[in-house]
Amino acid sequence: MPETNRIEYKRELHTDVDIEKEAIAFLNYYEGGIIYIGIDKTGKALGVTDADGDALKIKDRIKNNISPSAMGLFDVVVEEREGKEIVKITVASGSEKPYFKKKYGMTEKGCIIRIGTAAEPMPQAMIDKLFSTRTRNSIGKIRSNRQDLTIKVAKYRGMNRVDLIENNEYGYCSLIKATKNVLDKIELENRTATQITSKERIDRRLWNPVAIREAMINSIVHNDFTREVPPKFEIFADRIEITSAGTLPEGLSEADFFDGVSIPRNRELMRAYRDLELVEQLGSGVPRILESYGRECFRFMGNFIRMTFPASEVVTPQVTEQVTEQVLNLLAVADQTGRTSAELMAMVGIKHRSTFLYTYLQPALDLALIEMTIPDKPTSSKQRYVLTDLGKQLKLHPKEKYTK
């Protein structure tokens, strides 16, 4: 009997035989199918030299290289035909379509479908439709066994973690609601930076909104919540850092990652996000990020993955509109080594101490442009005043105005 839409023949099991591809094609096919090892394309039995060994290899490959799990959906047995031993693999149609090769993820290269007597790549539209259908059929019944999942958002005044001005945590009741809250928060922070020069006014967002949104969603969907560490978004004056717990999934290389291969760490979460259109297309996140930012923005650590996106301009929020000429004069003579108030007063040419304190020094301290070296003892004889990161930036660019 020749091959049919439900029967596939292979002469032998060798390195060129992609047994996972054939199994996935039948898992995604509405009727399933049977694969024979040791039979040629005409249906003639040739036999195999090590039937039991081949059977063990096949079981191991289907078990470990296909996702979602195909366990319980296939059976491998050794049969005798025309006096020769062959291996018969029976594959049932799976209920969690689309099935795919773990190595390539939910992509056209990873998802296979049976068409006639061949196993062909599944079109992306079909992948998305099957995944969406699976979600709609189950999302109403899904209840997370974790009701304490959160997302953290921190904001710092400068370029390091010294001066924390906001520390918010979203979640507990609904991770999807928390995600939307965080998206709204970052959108609010991603304001338009306006630079006014002598010739023109230049407006641009601090970060590319499409890339930042994709990075945020990716960090949440792929976060390893089993580590009890939530994804974290940190906003600095010059950048935003997005950190998620966990490393690349097993079998996924950095090259695969940058090519857009998707292996969801949290499948049910991905289903929900896909059905709610928080995720537009599987595997599209990283390529969209790379359209605006380079690979150097990604850092793969032992237990975390961090994305760092530089701001289009260093942000000096609610500062430049309040900075007086006196404060700018003080910044011009201040440095990061530290000077006494008497030294600074002499350098700006002020002799009246009260005028210096209330017109120069105190406004600079209030705006976090200058800070004390001994903040716990303001009147200490050893007290010195140094530029903050924010003050340093304003000193370098005193004529540039950045507003909300």
C-alpha positions as CSV (number, residue, x, y, z in Angstrom):
1,M,0.0,0.0,0.0
2,P,1.5,3.4,-1.0
3,E,1.7,6.4,1.3
4,T,-1.5,8.3,2.1
5,N,-2.5,11.4,4.1
6,R,-2.4,9.3,7.2
7,I,0.6,6.9,6.4
8,E,4.3,7.9,6.1
9,Y,7.1,5.4,5.2
10,K,10.8,5.7,6.1
11,R,13.4,3.2,4.9
12,E,15.5,3.6,8.0
13,L,16.1,5.8,11.0
14,H,19.3,7.9,10.3
15,T,20.4,11.4,10.9
16,D,18.6,12.8,7.9
17,V,15.2,11.4,9.0
18,D,13.4,14.2,10.8
19,I,11.1,12.0,12.9
20,E,9.9,15.0,15.0
21,K,8.8,16.8,11.8
22,E,6.6,13.9,10.8
23,A,5.2,13.4,14.3
24,I,4.3,17.1,14.6
25,A,2.6,17.0,11.2
26,F,0.3,14.3,12.4
27,L,-0.2,15.9,15.9
28,N,-1.5,19.0,14.1
29,Y,-3.5,17.0,11.5
30,Y,-7.2,16.5,12.4
31,E,-6.9,12.7,12.0
32,G,-3.4,11.9,13.3
33,G,-1.4,9.3,11.4
34,I,1.1,6.4,11.4
35,I,4.8,6.5,10.6
36,Y,6.6,3.2,9.6
37,I,10.4,2.8,9.9
38,G,11.8,0.0,7.7
39,I,9.4,0.4,4.7
40,D,10.1,2.1,1.4
41,K,7.9,4.5,-0.5
42,T,6.1,1.7,-2.4
43,G,5.1,0.0,0.8
44,K,7.7,-2.8,0.6
45,A,9.1,-4.0,3.9
46,L,12.9,-3.7,4.2
47,G,13.2,-4.1,7.9
48,V,15.6,-2.4,10.3
49,T,18.8,-3.8,11.9
50,D,18.0,-2.7,15.5
51,A,14.3,-2.3,15.9
52,D,14.3,-2.0,19.7
53,G,17.1,0.5,19.7
54,D,15.3,2.6,17.1
55,A,12.1,2.5,19.1
56,L,13.9,3.8,22.2
57,K,15.5,6.7,20.2
58,I,12.2,7.6,18.6
59,K,10.4,7.7,22.0
60,D,13.1,9.9,23.4
61,R,13.1,12.3,20.5
62,I,9.3,12.8,20.4
63,K,9.2,13.1,24.2
64,N,11.9,15.8,24.5
65,N,11.9,17.7,21.3
66,I,8.2,18.6,20.8
67,S,6.0,21.1,22.5
68,P,3.4,21.1,23.9
69,S,4.1,17.7,25.4
70,A,3.1,14.8,23.2
71,M,3.1,12.3,26.0
72,G,0.0,10.1,25.8
73,L,-0.5,11.0,22.1
74,F,1.9,8.5,20.5
75,D,2.8,4.9,20.7
76,V,5.9,3.2,19.4
77,V,5.9,-0.6,18.8
78,V,8.0,-3.2,16.9
79,E,6.1,-5.3,14.4
80,E,7.0,-8.1,12.0
81,R,6.1,-7.7,8.3
82,E,7.1,-10.0,5.5
83,G,9.5,-11.7,8.0
84,K,11.3,-8.4,8.8
85,E,11.1,-6.2,11.9
86,I,9.8,-2.7,11.4
87,V,8.9,0.1,13.8
88,K,5.4,1.5,13.9
89,I,4.7,5.0,15.4
90,T,1.0,5.8,15.9
91,V,0.4,9.5,16.4
92,A,-3.0,10.9,17.5
93,S,-4.3,14.3,16.7
94,G,-3.5,16.6,19.6
95,S,-5.9,18.9,21.4
96,E,-3.3,21.6,22.1
97,K,-2.5,22.7,18.5
98,P,-0.2,24.0,17.2
99,Y,2.5,21.6,18.2
100,F,6.0,22.6,17.3
101,K,9.7,21.8,17.5
102,K,11.1,23.2,20.7
103,K,14.3,24.3,18.8
104,Y,12.4,26.6,16.5
105,G,9.4,27.6,18.6
106,M,6.0,28.6,17.4
107,T,7.2,29.7,14.0
108,E,6.7,28.4,10.4
109,K,9.9,26.5,10.7
110,G,8.8,24.9,14.0
111,C,5.1,24.2,13.2
112,I,4.4,21.5,10.7
113,I,1.1,20.3,9.1
114,R,0.2,17.2,7.0
115,I,-0.8,18.1,3.5
116,G,-1.6,15.1,1.3
117,T,1.4,12.8,1.7
118,A,3.9,15.5,2.8
119,A,4.8,17.3,6.0
120,E,4.8,21.1,5.2
121,P,5.6,24.2,7.2
122,M,2.5,25.7,8.7
123,P,1.6,29.3,7.6
124,Q,1.9,31.9,10.3
125,A,-1.8,32.8,9.9
126,M,-2.7,29.2,10.7
127,I,-0.4,29.1,13.7
128,D,-2.0,32.2,15.1
129,K,-5.5,30.9,14.4
130,L,-4.9,27.5,16.0
131,F,-3.3,29.2,19.0
132,S,-6.1,31.7,19.3
133,T,-8.8,28.9,19.1
134,R,-7.1,26.9,21.8
135,T,-7.1,30.0,24.0
136,R,-10.7,30.9,23.4
137,N,-11.8,27.3,24.2
138,S,-10.0,27.3,27.5
139,I,-9.4,30.8,28.8
140,G,-12.7,31.0,30.7
141,K,-11.7,27.9,32.7
142,I,-8.2,29.0,33.4
143,R,-7.5,30.0,37.0
144,S,-3.9,30.6,37.9
145,N,-2.6,28.6,40.8
146,R,-0.6,31.7,41.7
147,Q,-2.6,34.6,43.0
148,D,0.4,36.6,44.2
149,L,2.2,37.5,41.0
150,T,3.3,41.1,40.7
151,I,5.3,43.6,38.5
152,K,7.6,46.2,40.0
153,V,8.2,49.7,38.7
154,A,10.9,51.9,40.2
155,K,11.9,55.5,39.3
156,Y,15.2,57.2,40.2
157,R,16.0,60.9,40.1
158,G,19.5,60.4,38.5
159,M,21.4,57.8,36.6
160,N,22.0,55.4,39.4
161,R,20.0,53.7,42.1
162,V,20.9,56.1,44.9
163,D,17.9,58.4,44.8
164,L,14.7,56.4,44.6
165,I,11.7,58.7,44.1
166,E,9.0,56.1,43.2
167,N,8.6,52.4,44.0
168,N,5.4,50.8,42.9
169,E,4.2,47.2,42.8
170,Y,1.3,46.1,40.6
171,G,-0.5,42.8,40.7
172,Y,-2.0,40.3,43.2
173,C,-5.6,40.5,41.9
174,S,-4.8,40.2,38.2
175,L,-1.5,40.0,36.3
176,I,-3.3,41.2,33.1
177,K,-4.7,44.2,34.9
178,A,-1.3,44.8,36.4
179,T,0.3,44.6,32.9
180,K,-2.1,47.3,31.6
181,N,-1.4,49.5,34.6
182,V,2.4,49.2,34.0
183,L,1.9,49.9,30.2
184,D,0.0,53.0,31.1
185,K,2.6,54.1,33.6
186,I,5.5,53.7,31.1
187,E,3.5,55.5,28.4
188,L,3.1,58.4,30.9
189,E,6.8,58.4,31.5
190,N,7.6,58.1,27.8
191,R,6.9,61.8,27.3
192,T,8.1,63.9,24.4
193,A,11.5,65.4,24.9
194,T,11.6,68.9,23.5
195,Q,14.9,70.5,22.6
196,I,14.8,74.2,21.6
197,T,17.7,75.5,19.6
198,S,18.4,78.8,18.0
199,K,17.0,77.5,14.7
200,E,14.2,75.0,15.6
201,R,12.2,73.1,18.1
202,I,12.9,69.3,18.0
203,D,10.3,66.9,19.5
204,R,10.8,63.2,20.0
205,R,9.7,60.5,22.4
206,L,12.2,59.3,25.0
207,W,11.9,55.7,23.8
208,N,10.4,54.1,20.8
209,P,6.9,53.2,22.0
210,V,6.6,50.0,19.9
211,A,9.9,48.6,21.0
212,I,9.3,49.5,24.7
213,R,5.9,47.9,24.7
214,E,7.2,44.7,23.1
215,A,10.0,44.5,25.6
216,M,7.6,45.0,28.5
217,I,5.3,42.3,27.3
218,N,8.1,39.9,26.6
219,S,9.6,40.4,30.0
220,I,6.3,39.6,31.7
221,V,5.3,36.6,29.6
222,H,8.7,35.0,29.8
223,N,9.5,35.8,33.4
224,D,10.3,32.8,35.6
225,F,7.8,33.4,38.4
226,T,8.8,30.1,40.1
227,R,11.9,32.0,41.3
228,E,9.6,34.3,43.3
229,V,11.1,37.3,41.5
230,P,8.7,39.6,39.6
231,P,9.7,41.4,36.4
232,K,11.1,44.9,37.2
233,F,11.0,48.1,35.3
234,E,13.5,50.8,36.4
235,I,13.3,54.4,35.0
236,F,16.5,56.5,35.2
237,A,17.2,60.0,33.9
238,D,19.1,58.6,30.9
239,R,17.6,55.1,30.3
240,I,15.0,52.5,31.2
241,E,16.0,49.0,32.3
242,I,13.7,46.0,32.1
243,T,14.8,42.9,34.0
244,S,13.1,39.5,34.0
245,A,13.9,36.4,36.0
246,G,15.2,33.3,34.3
247,T,17.5,32.5,31.4
248,L,16.8,31.5,27.8
249,P,14.7,28.3,27.6
250,E,16.5,25.1,27.2
251,G,17.4,24.5,23.6
252,L,17.1,28.1,22.6
253,S,20.4,29.8,21.6
254,E,21.0,33.6,21.6
255,A,21.0,33.4,17.7
256,D,17.6,31.8,17.8
257,F,16.4,34.4,20.2
258,F,17.5,37.3,18.0
259,D,15.9,35.6,15.0
260,G,12.5,35.7,16.7
261,V,12.2,32.0,17.7
262,S,9.5,31.9,20.4
263,I,9.3,29.3,23.2
264,P,6.8,30.7,25.7
265,R,7.9,30.0,29.3
266,N,4.3,30.5,30.6
267,R,2.0,29.0,28.0
268,E,-1.3,29.8,29.7
269,L,-0.2,33.4,30.2
270,M,0.8,33.6,26.6
271,R,-2.6,32.2,25.5
272,A,-4.4,34.9,27.6
273,Y,-2.2,37.7,26.3
274,R,-2.6,36.5,22.7
275,D,-6.4,36.2,23.0
276,L,-6.6,39.7,24.6
277,E,-4.4,41.1,21.8
278,L,-1.7,42.2,24.1
279,V,0.6,40.0,22.0
280,E,0.1,40.7,18.2
281,Q,2.1,37.9,16.7
282,L,4.1,35.1,18.2
283,G,7.8,35.6,17.8
284,S,7.5,39.2,16.6
285,G,8.6,40.9,19.8
286,V,12.4,40.7,19.6
287,P,12.6,41.6,15.8
288,R,10.4,44.7,16.5
289,I,12.8,45.7,19.3
290,L,15.8,45.3,17.1
291,E,14.3,47.6,14.5
292,S,14.9,50.5,16.9
293,Y,17.7,49.2,19.2
294,G,20.7,47.0,18.7
295,R,21.5,43.7,20.2
296,E,23.8,45.3,22.7
297,C,20.7,46.4,24.6
298,F,20.2,42.8,25.7
299,R,22.3,41.3,28.5
300,F,22.0,37.6,29.3
301,M,23.0,37.0,33.0
302,G,23.2,33.8,35.0
303,N,19.7,34.1,36.3
304,F,18.2,37.1,34.6
305,I,17.8,38.8,31.2
306,R,18.1,42.6,31.2
307,M,17.1,45.0,28.4
308,T,18.5,48.6,28.6
309,F,17.1,51.3,26.4
310,P,18.8,54.7,26.4
311,A,16.6,57.8,26.4
312,S,16.7,60.0,23.4
313,E,17.7,62.8,25.8
314,V,18.8,62.9,29.4
315,V,15.7,63.8,31.4
316,T,15.7,66.6,33.8
317,P,12.1,66.5,34.9
318,Q,10.5,69.6,36.5
319,V,14.0,71.2,36.8
320,T,14.9,73.5,34.0
321,E,11.8,75.6,34.3
322,Q,12.7,76.3,37.9
323,V,16.4,76.8,37.6
324,T,17.5,80.4,38.0
325,E,20.6,82.1,36.7
326,Q,21.9,82.0,40.3
327,V,21.6,78.2,40.5
328,L,23.2,77.8,37.1
329,N,26.1,80.0,38.3
330,L,26.5,77.8,41.3
331,L,26.5,74.6,39.1
332,A,29.2,76.2,37.0
333,V,31.7,76.3,39.9
334,A,30.6,73.2,41.7
335,D,32.1,69.8,41.1
336,Q,32.0,66.2,42.3
337,T,35.0,66.4,44.5
338,G,33.2,68.5,47.1
339,R,33.5,72.1,48.3
340,T,32.5,74.0,51.4
341,S,29.7,76.5,51.4
342,A,32.2,79.3,52.0
343,E,34.3,78.2,49.0
344,L,31.3,78.1,46.8
345,M,30.0,81.5,48.0
346,A,33.4,83.0,47.2
347,M,33.5,81.4,43.8
348,V,30.2,82.9,42.7
349,G,31.2,86.3,44.1
350,I,28.6,86.6,46.8
351,K,29.6,88.2,50.2
352,H,26.2,88.1,52.0
353,R,25.8,84.6,53.4
354,S,21.9,84.7,53.7
355,T,21.7,85.7,50.0
356,F,23.9,82.9,49.0
357,L,22.0,80.3,51.1
358,Y,18.5,81.3,50.1
359,T,19.2,82.2,46.4
360,Y,21.9,79.8,45.4
361,L,22.5,76.9,47.7
362,Q,19.1,75.9,49.0
363,P,17.3,76.0,45.6
364,A,20.1,73.8,44.2
365,L,19.6,71.3,47.1
366,D,15.8,71.3,46.7
367,L,16.1,70.5,43.0
368,A,18.6,67.7,43.8
369,L,21.3,69.3,41.6
370,I,23.7,69.5,44.5
371,E,23.8,67.2,47.6
372,M,25.6,67.1,51.0
373,T,28.4,64.7,51.6
374,I,27.1,64.4,55.2
375,P,23.4,64.7,54.9
376,D,22.7,63.5,58.5
377,K,24.7,66.4,59.9
378,P,23.9,69.5,57.9
379,T,25.9,71.9,60.1
380,S,29.0,69.7,60.4
381,S,32.3,71.5,60.0
382,K,33.3,68.8,57.5
383,Q,30.3,69.3,55.3
384,R,30.9,69.5,51.6
385,Y,28.6,70.0,48.6
386,V,28.9,68.0,45.4
387,L,27.2,67.8,42.1
388,T,24.6,65.1,41.6
389,D,24.3,63.2,38.3
390,L,21.4,65.5,37.5
391,G,23.4,68.6,38.3
392,K,26.3,67.4,36.3
393,Q,24.0,67.0,33.2
394,L,22.5,70.4,33.6
395,K,26.0,71.9,34.1
396,L,27.1,70.3,30.8
397,H,24.0,71.5,28.9
398,P,22.8,74.6,30.7
399,K,21.0,76.1,27.7
400,E,19.0,73.1,26.7
401,K,15.4,72.9,27.8
402,Y,13.6,69.6,28.3
403,T,9.9,69.7,29.3
404,K,7.0,67.4,29.6
